[in-house]
Amino acid sequence: MLYFASAYLFDGDRGSVEQDYRLKSLARAILSGRGLYGGEKDEDISSEQASNVIRHWVFENILRNSPEKYIESKIKEDKSKSYTIEDIRGMLPMDKLPDIKGFRPVRLTAAERTELSKIWKKRMMEQMSFLAFSNAQVKKMPLNGYAFANLYAGARFLKETVGDNFTFDEAMLTGEEMWASAATEGISESEMRFYLAPALYSSATEKGNINQDANDLYI
């Protein structure tokens, strides 16, 4: 099913209108199969909602979880280690499908691996937008510190609002402003996605610098 979904979304050249139609059609099929709102033709969903549905479905089928929760589980397996962004790249590579329990790419044909890699990379870049940066400074950034918290929040927010047109410095500054605002004004449920991963990783290591911030924000 993942293979056909990826081919449906990515094969061939098509305009933005057709792409949006296919995105919503696939999301609607997923929702319909689960008996959820949005599965019927008269139940409207936005492009953003459609992307969220497909992203969740892809990760559920490959990781059996979200990337954030999957990484958290790996951190908890060895709390003595100081985890960095480079470790995330090792756990969940961007340029190929992850080889994990329950999902073995070796069992797929070369064509299937190529096709599935497209939808995997696309959804990973939406959810873990900070992985767009690969310089040494980023690779060595600890997952339980303020810098990662700023980068994660800022990169994901900018990815959703301006696409790929932002720099590392812009992501860091945006994230810093977001955390400062969250600490004083709180966050809404719809904003949780920008703050959850740093809080999870900080809590998982039990030695992070932002644990108190996470508690204050009820994450």
Stockholm file with secondary structure:
# STOCKHOLM 1.0

chainA/1-219         MLYFASAYLFDGDRGSVEQDYRLKSLARAILSGRGLYGGEKDEDISSEQASNVIRHWVFENILRNSPEKYIESKIKEDKSKSYTIEDIRGMLPMDKLPDIKGFRPVRLTAAERTELSKIWKKRMMEQMSFLAFSNAQVKKMPLNGYAFANLYAGARFLKETVGDNFTFDEAMLTGEEMWASAATEGISESEMRFYLAPALYSSATEKGNINQDANDLYI
#=GR chainA/1-219 SS CHHHHHHHHHSSCCCHHHHHHHHHHHHHHHHHHTTCTTCSTTSCCCHHHHHHHHHHHHHHHHTSSCHHHHHHHHHHHCTTSCCBHHHHHHHSCSSSCCCBTTBCGGGSCHHHHHHHHHHHHHHHHHHSGGGGCCSHHHHTCBTTSHHHHHHHHHHHHHHHHHTTCCCHHHHHHHHHHHHHHHHHHCCCGGGGGGTHHHHHHHHHHTCCSCHHHHHHTTC
#=GC SS_cons         CHHHHHHHHHSSCCCHHHHHHHHHHHHHHHHHHTTCTTCSTTSCCCHHHHHHHHHHHHHHHHTSSCHHHHHHHHHHHCTTSCCBHHHHHHHSCSSSCCCBTTBCGGGSCHHHHHHHHHHHHHHHHHHSGGGGCCSHHHHTCBTTSHHHHHHHHHHHHHHHHHTTCCCHHHHHHHHHHHHHHHHHHCCCGGGGGGTHHHHHHHHHHTCCSCHHHHHHTTC
//
